[in-house]
Amino acid sequence: MKGNMEERAVGLAQYIIENRATVRAAASKFGVSKSTVHKDLSERLPGFNRPLYLQAKAVLEENKAQRHIRGGIATRRKYKGT
């Protein structure tokens, strides 16, 4: 999947949309860095598939709005042991 950048960008966007996944989850699934995911989705994808970009961007914005909540839950688990 590392070969063609356009195919990778489309695959990443589809994965994020279908699974409501975070950038970190998509990066680990595809074996690329978080920076690569961001670059593919924010710079490459809008150039050739704008509707898919807008859908993926909506999911990423939702994740960004919720990340402080997920961080609090992770900290709670760490100290409570559950």
PyMOL Python script that loads the backbone (N, CA, C, O; Angstrom):
from pymol import cmd

cmd.read_pdbstr("""\
ATOM      1  N   MET A   1       0.818  -1.199   0.000  1.00  0.00           N
ATOM      2  CA  MET A   1       0.000   0.000   0.000  1.00  0.00           C
ATOM      3  C   MET A   1       0.860   1.260   0.000  1.00  0.00           C
ATOM      4  O   MET A   1       0.333   2.359  -0.171  1.00  0.00           O
ATOM      5  N   LYS A   2       2.175   1.122   0.189  1.00  0.00           N
ATOM      6  CA  LYS A   2       3.027   2.299   0.229  1.00  0.00           C
ATOM      7  C   LYS A   2       3.368   2.815  -1.165  1.00  0.00           C
ATOM      8  O   LYS A   2       3.864   3.934  -1.293  1.00  0.00           O
ATOM      9  N   GLY A   3       3.118   2.038  -2.202  1.00  0.00           N
ATOM     10  CA  GLY A   3       3.532   2.394  -3.540  1.00  0.00           C
ATOM     11  C   GLY A   3       2.879   3.645  -4.093  1.00  0.00           C
ATOM     12  O   GLY A   3       3.529   4.688  -4.160  1.00  0.00           O
ATOM     13  N   ASN A   4       1.642   3.581  -4.485  1.00  0.00           N
ATOM     14  CA  ASN A   4       0.951   4.687  -5.119  1.00  0.00           C
ATOM     15  C   ASN A   4       0.323   5.588  -4.059  1.00  0.00           C
ATOM     16  O   ASN A   4      -0.528   5.148  -3.286  1.00  0.00           O
ATOM     17  N   MET A   5       0.740   6.832  -4.028  1.00  0.00           N
ATOM     18  CA  MET A   5       0.270   7.759  -2.999  1.00  0.00           C
ATOM     19  C   MET A   5      -1.218   8.053  -3.107  1.00  0.00           C
ATOM     20  O   MET A   5      -1.893   8.212  -2.090  1.00  0.00           O
ATOM     21  N   GLU A   6      -1.735   8.127  -4.323  1.00  0.00           N
ATOM     22  CA  GLU A   6      -3.157   8.403  -4.491  1.00  0.00           C
ATOM     23  C   GLU A   6      -4.001   7.246  -3.974  1.00  0.00           C
ATOM     24  O   GLU A   6      -5.003   7.460  -3.292  1.00  0.00           O
ATOM     25  N   GLU A   7      -3.597   6.022  -4.297  1.00  0.00           N
ATOM     26  CA  GLU A   7      -4.328   4.854  -3.801  1.00  0.00           C
ATOM     27  C   GLU A   7      -4.275   4.791  -2.281  1.00  0.00           C
ATOM     28  O   GLU A   7      -5.275   4.486  -1.631  1.00  0.00           O
ATOM     29  N   ARG A   8      -3.106   5.081  -1.718  1.00  0.00           N
ATOM     30  CA  ARG A   8      -2.955   5.059  -0.269  1.00  0.00           C
ATOM     31  C   ARG A   8      -3.851   6.116   0.375  1.00  0.00           C
ATOM     32  O   ARG A   8      -4.488   5.846   1.394  1.00  0.00           O
ATOM     33  N   ALA A   9      -3.908   7.312  -0.204  1.00  0.00           N
ATOM     34  CA  ALA A   9      -4.732   8.386   0.341  1.00  0.00           C
ATOM     35  C   ALA A   9      -6.208   8.000   0.325  1.00  0.00           C
ATOM     36  O   ALA A   9      -6.930   8.248   1.291  1.00  0.00           O
ATOM     37  N   VAL A  10      -6.652   7.395  -0.772  1.00  0.00           N
ATOM     38  CA  VAL A  10      -8.046   6.953  -0.869  1.00  0.00           C
ATOM     39  C   VAL A  10      -8.317   5.844   0.137  1.00  0.00           C
ATOM     40  O   VAL A  10      -9.349   5.854   0.808  1.00  0.00           O
ATOM     41  N   GLY A  11      -7.405   4.894   0.247  1.00  0.00           N
ATOM     42  CA  GLY A  11      -7.569   3.803   1.209  1.00  0.00           C
ATOM     43  C   GLY A  11      -7.630   4.303   2.643  1.00  0.00           C
ATOM     44  O   GLY A  11      -8.457   3.841   3.429  1.00  0.00           O
ATOM     45  N   LEU A  12      -6.763   5.239   2.986  1.00  0.00           N
ATOM     46  CA  LEU A  12      -6.770   5.819   4.327  1.00  0.00           C
ATOM     47  C   LEU A  12      -8.094   6.530   4.607  1.00  0.00           C
ATOM     48  O   LEU A  12      -8.691   6.361   5.670  1.00  0.00           O
ATOM     49  N   ALA A  13      -8.537   7.315   3.651  1.00  0.00           N
ATOM     50  CA  ALA A  13      -9.787   8.055   3.834  1.00  0.00           C
ATOM     51  C   ALA A  13     -10.966   7.105   4.001  1.00  0.00           C
ATOM     52  O   ALA A  13     -11.811   7.312   4.872  1.00  0.00           O
ATOM     53  N   GLN A  14     -11.027   6.078   3.184  1.00  0.00           N
ATOM     54  CA  GLN A  14     -12.125   5.112   3.296  1.00  0.00           C
ATOM     55  C   GLN A  14     -12.090   4.383   4.634  1.00  0.00           C
ATOM     56  O   GLN A  14     -13.132   4.161   5.250  1.00  0.00           O
ATOM     57  N   TYR A  15     -10.902   4.014   5.082  1.00  0.00           N
ATOM     58  CA  TYR A  15     -10.765   3.333   6.371  1.00  0.00           C
ATOM     59  C   TYR A  15     -11.228   4.236   7.514  1.00  0.00           C
ATOM     60  O   TYR A  15     -11.942   3.791   8.413  1.00  0.00           O
ATOM     61  N   ILE A  16     -10.825   5.491   7.476  1.00  0.00           N
ATOM     62  CA  ILE A  16     -11.203   6.430   8.531  1.00  0.00           C
ATOM     63  C   ILE A  16     -12.707   6.658   8.540  1.00  0.00           C
ATOM     64  O   ILE A  16     -13.320   6.719   9.605  1.00  0.00           O
ATOM     65  N   ILE A  17     -13.300   6.784   7.368  1.00  0.00           N
ATOM     66  CA  ILE A  17     -14.741   7.017   7.282  1.00  0.00           C
ATOM     67  C   ILE A  17     -15.527   5.792   7.749  1.00  0.00           C
ATOM     68  O   ILE A  17     -16.460   5.925   8.541  1.00  0.00           O
ATOM     69  N   GLU A  18     -15.165   4.617   7.273  1.00  0.00           N
ATOM     70  CA  GLU A  18     -15.902   3.397   7.599  1.00  0.00           C
ATOM     71  C   GLU A  18     -15.794   3.019   9.070  1.00  0.00           C
ATOM     72  O   GLU A  18     -16.762   2.543   9.663  1.00  0.00           O
ATOM     73  N   ASN A  19     -14.616   3.230   9.663  1.00  0.00           N
ATOM     74  CA  ASN A  19     -14.379   2.780  11.035  1.00  0.00           C
ATOM     75  C   ASN A  19     -14.399   3.903  12.059  1.00  0.00           C
ATOM     76  O   ASN A  19     -14.183   3.667  13.248  1.00  0.00           O
ATOM     77  N   ARG A  20     -14.660   5.139  11.597  1.00  0.00           N
ATOM     78  CA  ARG A  20     -14.615   6.312  12.485  1.00  0.00           C
ATOM     79  C   ARG A  20     -13.280   6.320  13.228  1.00  0.00           C
ATOM     80  O   ARG A  20     -13.225   6.640  14.415  1.00  0.00           O
ATOM     81  N   ALA A  21     -12.223   5.970  12.531  1.00  0.00           N
ATOM     82  CA  ALA A  21     -10.898   5.756  13.122  1.00  0.00           C
ATOM     83  C   ALA A  21     -10.149   7.065  13.329  1.00  0.00           C
ATOM     84  O   ALA A  21     -10.417   8.074  12.677  1.00  0.00           O
ATOM     85  N   THR A  22      -9.210   7.012  14.252  1.00  0.00           N
ATOM     86  CA  THR A  22      -8.324   8.143  14.488  1.00  0.00           C
ATOM     87  C   THR A  22      -7.153   8.070  13.511  1.00  0.00           C
ATOM     88  O   THR A  22      -6.950   7.059  12.839  1.00  0.00           O
ATOM     89  N   VAL A  23      -6.397   9.145  13.445  1.00  0.00           N
ATOM     90  CA  VAL A  23      -5.205   9.180  12.591  1.00  0.00           C
ATOM     91  C   VAL A  23      -4.224   8.111  13.049  1.00  0.00           C
ATOM     92  O   VAL A  23      -3.632   7.411  12.227  1.00  0.00           O
ATOM     93  N   ARG A  24      -4.053   7.988  14.356  1.00  0.00           N
ATOM     94  CA  ARG A  24      -3.114   7.013  14.905  1.00  0.00           C
ATOM     95  C   ARG A  24      -3.531   5.585  14.542  1.00  0.00           C
ATOM     96  O   ARG A  24      -2.683   4.766  14.190  1.00  0.00           O
ATOM     97  N   ALA A  25      -4.825   5.285  14.625  1.00  0.00           N
ATOM     98  CA  ALA A  25      -5.310   3.943  14.279  1.00  0.00           C
ATOM     99  C   ALA A  25      -5.106   3.652  12.794  1.00  0.00           C
ATOM    100  O   ALA A  25      -4.702   2.550  12.423  1.00  0.00           O
ATOM    101  N   ALA A  26      -5.383   4.635  11.952  1.00  0.00           N
ATOM    102  CA  ALA A  26      -5.205   4.452  10.511  1.00  0.00           C
ATOM    103  C   ALA A  26      -3.725   4.266  10.171  1.00  0.00           C
ATOM    104  O   ALA A  26      -3.377   3.450   9.318  1.00  0.00           O
ATOM    105  N   ALA A  27      -2.869   5.018  10.833  1.00  0.00           N
ATOM    106  CA  ALA A  27      -1.434   4.912  10.580  1.00  0.00           C
ATOM    107  C   ALA A  27      -0.923   3.519  10.933  1.00  0.00           C
ATOM    108  O   ALA A  27      -0.147   2.932  10.179  1.00  0.00           O
ATOM    109  N   SER A  28      -1.351   2.996  12.066  1.00  0.00           N
ATOM    110  CA  SER A  28      -0.879   1.661  12.451  1.00  0.00           C
ATOM    111  C   SER A  28      -1.460   0.582  11.547  1.00  0.00           C
ATOM    112  O   SER A  28      -0.780  -0.399  11.248  1.00  0.00           O
ATOM    113  N   LYS A  29      -2.694   0.743  11.109  1.00  0.00           N
ATOM    114  CA  LYS A  29      -3.329  -0.230  10.218  1.00  0.00           C
ATOM    115  C   LYS A  29      -2.603  -0.304   8.870  1.00  0.00           C
ATOM    116  O   LYS A  29      -2.417  -1.392   8.325  1.00  0.00           O
ATOM    117  N   PHE A  30      -2.195   0.847   8.333  1.00  0.00           N
ATOM    118  CA  PHE A  30      -1.567   0.899   7.014  1.00  0.00           C
ATOM    119  C   PHE A  30      -0.049   0.848   7.071  1.00  0.00           C
ATOM    120  O   PHE A  30       0.610   0.787   6.033  1.00  0.00           O
ATOM    121  N   GLY A  31       0.509   0.872   8.275  1.00  0.00           N
ATOM    122  CA  GLY A  31       1.954   0.779   8.415  1.00  0.00           C
ATOM    123  C   GLY A  31       2.704   2.017   7.971  1.00  0.00           C
ATOM    124  O   GLY A  31       3.817   1.920   7.455  1.00  0.00           O
ATOM    125  N   VAL A  32       2.104   3.181   8.167  1.00  0.00           N
ATOM    126  CA  VAL A  32       2.741   4.446   7.844  1.00  0.00           C
ATOM    127  C   VAL A  32       2.732   5.334   9.086  1.00  0.00           C
ATOM    128  O   VAL A  32       2.126   4.981  10.097  1.00  0.00           O
ATOM    129  N   SER A  33       3.395   6.472   9.014  1.00  0.00           N
ATOM    130  CA  SER A  33       3.435   7.375  10.161  1.00  0.00           C
ATOM    131  C   SER A  33       2.186   8.262  10.194  1.00  0.00           C
ATOM    132  O   SER A  33       1.460   8.383   9.208  1.00  0.00           O
ATOM    133  N   LYS A  34       1.962   8.873  11.353  1.00  0.00           N
ATOM    134  CA  LYS A  34       0.839   9.804  11.483  1.00  0.00           C
ATOM    135  C   LYS A  34       1.030  10.996  10.555  1.00  0.00           C
ATOM    136  O   LYS A  34       0.061  11.529  10.015  1.00  0.00           O
ATOM    137  N   SER A  35       2.273  11.411  10.371  1.00  0.00           N
ATOM    138  CA  SER A  35       2.562  12.535   9.476  1.00  0.00           C
ATOM    139  C   SER A  35       2.163  12.202   8.041  1.00  0.00           C
ATOM    140  O   SER A  35       1.644  13.055   7.321  1.00  0.00           O
ATOM    141  N   THR A  36       2.404  10.973   7.633  1.00  0.00           N
ATOM    142  CA  THR A  36       2.033  10.541   6.287  1.00  0.00           C
ATOM    143  C   THR A  36       0.523  10.551   6.123  1.00  0.00           C
ATOM    144  O   THR A  36       0.013  10.969   5.084  1.00  0.00           O
ATOM    145  N   VAL A  37      -0.196  10.093   7.146  1.00  0.00           N
ATOM    146  CA  VAL A  37      -1.662  10.101   7.089  1.00  0.00           C
ATOM    147  C   VAL A  37      -2.156  11.538   6.940  1.00  0.00           C
ATOM    148  O   VAL A  37      -3.004  11.821   6.093  1.00  0.00           O
ATOM    149  N   HIS A  38      -1.627  12.444   7.760  1.00  0.00           N
ATOM    150  CA  HIS A  38      -2.037  13.848   7.671  1.00  0.00           C
ATOM    151  C   HIS A  38      -1.730  14.429   6.298  1.00  0.00           C
ATOM    152  O   HIS A  38      -2.568  15.115   5.713  1.00  0.00           O
ATOM    153  N   LYS A  39      -0.553  14.164   5.788  1.00  0.00           N
ATOM    154  CA  LYS A  39      -0.162  14.717   4.488  1.00  0.00           C
ATOM    155  C   LYS A  39      -1.043  14.165   3.372  1.00  0.00           C
ATOM    156  O   LYS A  39      -1.483  14.908   2.495  1.00  0.00           O
ATOM    157  N   ASP A  40      -1.299  12.848   3.410  1.00  0.00           N
ATOM    158  CA  ASP A  40      -2.157  12.235   2.394  1.00  0.00           C
ATOM    159  C   ASP A  40      -3.555  12.833   2.421  1.00  0.00           C
ATOM    160  O   ASP A  40      -4.126  13.143   1.375  1.00  0.00           O
ATOM    161  N   LEU A  41      -4.103  12.992   3.617  1.00  0.00           N
ATOM    162  CA  LEU A  41      -5.490  13.442   3.718  1.00  0.00           C
ATOM    163  C   LEU A  41      -5.651  14.947   3.530  1.00  0.00           C
ATOM    164  O   LEU A  41      -6.657  15.392   2.978  1.00  0.00           O
ATOM    165  N   SER A  42      -4.689  15.726   3.972  1.00  0.00           N
ATOM    166  CA  SER A  42      -4.883  17.175   3.903  1.00  0.00           C
ATOM    167  C   SER A  42      -4.310  17.814   2.642  1.00  0.00           C
ATOM    168  O   SER A  42      -4.795  18.858   2.207  1.00  0.00           O
ATOM    169  N   GLU A  43      -3.292  17.204   2.054  1.00  0.00           N
ATOM    170  CA  GLU A  43      -2.668  17.826   0.880  1.00  0.00           C
ATOM    171  C   GLU A  43      -2.924  17.067  -0.418  1.00  0.00           C
ATOM    172  O   GLU A  43      -3.196  17.688  -1.446  1.00  0.00           O
ATOM    173  N   ARG A  44      -2.844  15.769  -0.393  1.00  0.00           N
ATOM    174  CA  ARG A  44      -2.961  14.997  -1.635  1.00  0.00           C
ATOM    175  C   ARG A  44      -4.409  14.709  -2.012  1.00  0.00           C
ATOM    176  O   ARG A  44      -4.799  14.904  -3.163  1.00  0.00           O
ATOM    177  N   LEU A  45      -5.202  14.251  -1.060  1.00  0.00           N
ATOM    178  CA  LEU A  45      -6.572  13.825  -1.358  1.00  0.00           C
ATOM    179  C   LEU A  45      -7.457  14.937  -1.934  1.00  0.00           C
ATOM    180  O   LEU A  45      -8.195  14.669  -2.882  1.00  0.00           O
ATOM    181  N   PRO A  46      -7.423  16.172  -1.411  1.00  0.00           N
ATOM    182  CA  PRO A  46      -8.299  17.207  -1.978  1.00  0.00           C
ATOM    183  C   PRO A  46      -8.034  17.504  -3.449  1.00  0.00           C
ATOM    184  O   PRO A  46      -8.917  17.994  -4.153  1.00  0.00           O
ATOM    185  N   GLY A  47      -6.844  17.215  -3.908  1.00  0.00           N
ATOM    186  CA  GLY A  47      -6.499  17.494  -5.292  1.00  0.00           C
ATOM    187  C   GLY A  47      -7.196  16.606  -6.299  1.00  0.00           C
ATOM    188  O   GLY A  47      -7.412  17.017  -7.440  1.00  0.00           O
ATOM    189  N   PHE A  48      -7.553  15.392  -5.900  1.00  0.00           N
ATOM    190  CA  PHE A  48      -8.164  14.496  -6.881  1.00  0.00           C
ATOM    191  C   PHE A  48      -9.473  13.853  -6.425  1.00  0.00           C
ATOM    192  O   PHE A  48     -10.137  13.200  -7.231  1.00  0.00           O
ATOM    193  N   ASN A  49      -9.862  14.015  -5.166  1.00  0.00           N
ATOM    194  CA  ASN A  49     -11.138  13.458  -4.705  1.00  0.00           C
ATOM    195  C   ASN A  49     -11.689  14.316  -3.579  1.00  0.00           C
ATOM    196  O   ASN A  49     -11.631  13.927  -2.413  1.00  0.00           O
ATOM    197  N   ARG A  50     -12.211  15.458  -3.915  1.00  0.00           N
ATOM    198  CA  ARG A  50     -12.697  16.424  -2.922  1.00  0.00           C
ATOM    199  C   ARG A  50     -13.845  15.885  -2.065  1.00  0.00           C
ATOM    200  O   ARG A  50     -13.821  16.105  -0.853  1.00  0.00           O
ATOM    201  N   PRO A  51     -14.847  15.195  -2.617  1.00  0.00           N
ATOM    202  CA  PRO A  51     -15.942  14.690  -1.765  1.00  0.00           C
ATOM    203  C   PRO A  51     -15.456  13.705  -0.693  1.00  0.00           C
ATOM    204  O   PRO A  51     -15.909  13.755   0.450  1.00  0.00           O
ATOM    205  N   LEU A  52     -14.549  12.829  -1.060  1.00  0.00           N
ATOM    206  CA  LEU A  52     -14.004  11.874  -0.091  1.00  0.00           C
ATOM    207  C   LEU A  52     -13.205  12.610   0.976  1.00  0.00           C
ATOM    208  O   LEU A  52     -13.268  12.258   2.154  1.00  0.00           O
ATOM    209  N   TYR A  53     -12.460  13.624   0.572  1.00  0.00           N
ATOM    210  CA  TYR A  53     -11.701  14.442   1.518  1.00  0.00           C
ATOM    211  C   TYR A  53     -12.627  15.091   2.542  1.00  0.00           C
ATOM    212  O   TYR A  53     -12.326  15.091   3.736  1.00  0.00           O
ATOM    213  N   LEU A  54     -13.744  15.641   2.089  1.00  0.00           N
ATOM    214  CA  LEU A  54     -14.669  16.318   3.001  1.00  0.00           C
ATOM    215  C   LEU A  54     -15.278  15.341   4.005  1.00  0.00           C
ATOM    216  O   LEU A  54     -15.481  15.696   5.166  1.00  0.00           O
ATOM    217  N   GLN A  55     -15.568  14.125   3.572  1.00  0.00           N
ATOM    218  CA  GLN A  55     -16.104  13.118   4.491  1.00  0.00           C
ATOM    219  C   GLN A  55     -15.060  12.732   5.536  1.00  0.00           C
ATOM    220  O   GLN A  55     -15.372  12.647   6.724  1.00  0.00           O
ATOM    221  N   ALA A  56     -13.833  12.500   5.102  1.00  0.00           N
ATOM    222  CA  ALA A  56     -12.765  12.121   6.023  1.00  0.00           C
ATOM    223  C   ALA A  56     -12.467  13.269   6.985  1.00  0.00           C
ATOM    224  O   ALA A  56     -12.219  13.042   8.169  1.00  0.00           O
ATOM    225  N   LYS A  57     -12.489  14.483   6.482  1.00  0.00           N
ATOM    226  CA  LYS A  57     -12.214  15.651   7.324  1.00  0.00           C
ATOM    227  C   LYS A  57     -13.266  15.779   8.423  1.00  0.00           C
ATOM    228  O   LYS A  57     -12.938  16.153   9.548  1.00  0.00           O
ATOM    229  N   ALA A  58     -14.517  15.476   8.114  1.00  0.00           N
ATOM    230  CA  ALA A  58     -15.575  15.549   9.119  1.00  0.00           C
ATOM    231  C   ALA A  58     -15.318  14.562  10.250  1.00  0.00           C
ATOM    232  O   ALA A  58     -15.505  14.896  11.420  1.00  0.00           O
ATOM    233  N   VAL A  59     -14.891  13.353   9.910  1.00  0.00           N
ATOM    234  CA  VAL A  59     -14.584  12.349  10.936  1.00  0.00           C
ATOM    235  C   VAL A  59     -13.394  12.800  11.775  1.00  0.00           C
ATOM    236  O   VAL A  59     -13.414  12.668  12.998  1.00  0.00           O
ATOM    237  N   LEU A  60     -12.366  13.327  11.130  1.00  0.00           N
ATOM    238  CA  LEU A  60     -11.177  13.771  11.866  1.00  0.00           C
ATOM    239  C   LEU A  60     -11.491  14.952  12.778  1.00  0.00           C
ATOM    240  O   LEU A  60     -10.943  15.042  13.876  1.00  0.00           O
ATOM    241  N   GLU A  61     -12.354  15.847  12.347  1.00  0.00           N
ATOM    242  CA  GLU A  61     -12.751  16.974  13.202  1.00  0.00           C
ATOM    243  C   GLU A  61     -13.530  16.479  14.420  1.00  0.00           C
ATOM    244  O   GLU A  61     -13.357  16.995  15.525  1.00  0.00           O
ATOM    245  N   GLU A  62     -14.377  15.489  14.218  1.00  0.00           N
ATOM    246  CA  GLU A  62     -15.118  14.893  15.337  1.00  0.00           C
ATOM    247  C   GLU A  62     -14.149  14.249  16.334  1.00  0.00           C
ATOM    248  O   GLU A  62     -14.292  14.420  17.545  1.00  0.00           O
ATOM    249  N   ASN A  63     -13.174  13.517  15.822  1.00  0.00           N
ATOM    250  CA  ASN A  63     -12.170  12.893  16.683  1.00  0.00           C
ATOM    251  C   ASN A  63     -11.375  13.949  17.442  1.00  0.00           C
ATOM    252  O   ASN A  63     -11.067  13.777  18.621  1.00  0.00           O
ATOM    253  N   LYS A  64     -11.051  15.026  16.769  1.00  0.00           N
ATOM    254  CA  LYS A  64     -10.281  16.093  17.401  1.00  0.00           C
ATOM    255  C   LYS A  64     -11.078  16.733  18.544  1.00  0.00           C
ATOM    256  O   LYS A  64     -10.515  17.086  19.580  1.00  0.00           O
ATOM    257  N   ALA A  65     -12.375  16.877  18.347  1.00  0.00           N
ATOM    258  CA  ALA A  65     -13.220  17.464  19.377  1.00  0.00           C
ATOM    259  C   ALA A  65     -13.362  16.544  20.589  1.00  0.00           C
ATOM    260  O   ALA A  65     -13.619  17.016  21.697  1.00  0.00           O
ATOM    261  N   GLN A  66     -13.201  15.248  20.390  1.00  0.00           N
ATOM    262  CA  GLN A  66     -13.383  14.278  21.467  1.00  0.00           C
ATOM    263  C   GLN A  66     -12.086  13.822  22.114  1.00  0.00           C
ATOM    264  O   GLN A  66     -12.127  13.060  23.080  1.00  0.00           O
ATOM    265  N   ARG A  67     -10.955  14.252  21.625  1.00  0.00           N
ATOM    266  CA  ARG A  67      -9.698  13.698  22.115  1.00  0.00           C
ATOM    267  C   ARG A  67      -9.420  14.018  23.572  1.00  0.00           C
ATOM    268  O   ARG A  67      -8.786  13.217  24.259  1.00  0.00           O
ATOM    269  N   HIS A  68      -9.871  15.160  24.065  1.00  0.00           N
ATOM    270  CA  HIS A  68      -9.645  15.468  25.473  1.00  0.00           C
ATOM    271  C   HIS A  68     -10.423  14.517  26.376  1.00  0.00           C
ATOM    272  O   HIS A  68      -9.991  14.215  27.489  1.00  0.00           O
ATOM    273  N   ILE A  69     -11.557  14.053  25.900  1.00  0.00           N
ATOM    274  CA  ILE A  69     -12.355  13.088  26.668  1.00  0.00           C
ATOM    275  C   ILE A  69     -11.652  11.735  26.687  1.00  0.00           C
ATOM    276  O   ILE A  69     -11.556  11.101  27.738  1.00  0.00           O
ATOM    277  N   ARG A  70     -11.155  11.287  25.523  1.00  0.00           N
ATOM    278  CA  ARG A  70     -10.437  10.015  25.467  1.00  0.00           C
ATOM    279  C   ARG A  70      -9.179  10.053  26.319  1.00  0.00           C
ATOM    280  O   ARG A  70      -8.822   9.052  26.940  1.00  0.00           O
ATOM    281  N   GLY A  71      -8.508  11.190  26.356  1.00  0.00           N
ATOM    282  CA  GLY A  71      -7.316  11.337  27.182  1.00  0.00           C
ATOM    283  C   GLY A  71      -7.637  11.212  28.661  1.00  0.00           C
ATOM    284  O   GLY A  71      -6.886  10.591  29.414  1.00  0.00           O
ATOM    285  N   GLY A  72      -8.753  11.801  29.079  1.00  0.00           N
ATOM    286  CA  GLY A  72      -9.176  11.699  30.473  1.00  0.00           C
ATOM    287  C   GLY A  72      -9.531  10.276  30.853  1.00  0.00           C
ATOM    288  O   GLY A  72      -9.224   9.827  31.958  1.00  0.00           O
ATOM    289  N   ILE A  73     -10.170   9.572  29.949  1.00  0.00           N
ATOM    290  CA  ILE A  73     -10.528   8.172  30.197  1.00  0.00           C
ATOM    291  C   ILE A  73      -9.268   7.324  30.326  1.00  0.00           C
ATOM    292  O   ILE A  73      -9.186   6.461  31.200  1.00  0.00           O
ATOM    293  N   ALA A  74      -8.297   7.563  29.469  1.00  0.00           N
ATOM    294  CA  ALA A  74      -7.044   6.805  29.527  1.00  0.00           C
ATOM    295  C   ALA A  74      -6.310   7.068  30.839  1.00  0.00           C
ATOM    296  O   ALA A  74      -5.760   6.146  31.442  1.00  0.00           O
ATOM    297  N   THR A  75      -6.301   8.306  31.274  1.00  0.00           N
ATOM    298  CA  THR A  75      -5.641   8.636  32.543  1.00  0.00           C
ATOM    299  C   THR A  75      -6.365   7.975  33.705  1.00  0.00           C
ATOM    300  O   THR A  75      -5.731   7.480  34.637  1.00  0.00           O
ATOM    301  N   ARG A  76      -7.657   7.965  33.654  1.00  0.00           N
ATOM    302  CA  ARG A  76      -8.441   7.323  34.725  1.00  0.00           C
ATOM    303  C   ARG A  76      -8.130   5.834  34.788  1.00  0.00           C
ATOM    304  O   ARG A  76      -7.927   5.278  35.867  1.00  0.00           O
ATOM    305  N   ARG A  77      -8.093   5.193  33.623  1.00  0.00           N
ATOM    306  CA  ARG A  77      -7.758   3.763  33.593  1.00  0.00           C
ATOM    307  C   ARG A  77      -6.365   3.499  34.160  1.00  0.00           C
ATOM    308  O   ARG A  77      -6.142   2.518  34.869  1.00  0.00           O
ATOM    309  N   LYS A  78      -5.444   4.385  33.836  1.00  0.00           N
ATOM    310  CA  LYS A  78      -4.064   4.227  34.286  1.00  0.00           C
ATOM    311  C   LYS A  78      -3.974   4.229  35.812  1.00  0.00           C
ATOM    312  O   LYS A  78      -3.265   3.410  36.397  1.00  0.00           O
ATOM    313  N   TYR A  79      -4.677   5.132  36.439  1.00  0.00           N
ATOM    314  CA  TYR A  79      -4.550   5.266  37.884  1.00  0.00           C
ATOM    315  C   TYR A  79      -5.546   4.435  38.679  1.00  0.00           C
ATOM    316  O   TYR A  79      -5.287   4.111  39.838  1.00  0.00           O
ATOM    317  N   LYS A  80      -6.674   4.085  38.082  1.00  0.00           N
ATOM    318  CA  LYS A  80      -7.646   3.238  38.768  1.00  0.00           C
ATOM    319  C   LYS A  80      -7.391   1.760  38.522  1.00  0.00           C
ATOM    320  O   LYS A  80      -7.835   0.909  39.293  1.00  0.00           O
ATOM    321  N   GLY A  81      -6.682   1.460  37.458  1.00  0.00           N
ATOM    322  CA  GLY A  81      -6.376   0.064  37.151  1.00  0.00           C
ATOM    323  C   GLY A  81      -7.494  -0.701  36.517  1.00  0.00           C
ATOM    324  O   GLY A  81      -7.523  -1.928  36.611  1.00  0.00           O
ATOM    325  N   THR A  82      -8.439  -0.015  35.860  1.00  0.00           N
ATOM    326  CA  THR A  82      -9.531  -0.726  35.181  1.00  0.00           C
ATOM    327  C   THR A  82      -9.518  -0.461  33.704  1.00  0.00           C
ATOM    328  O   THR A  82     -10.365  -0.978  32.977  1.00  0.00           O
TER     329      THR A  82
END
""", "prot")
cmd.dss("prot")
cmd.show_as("cartoon", "prot")
cmd.util.cbc("prot")
cmd.orient("prot")
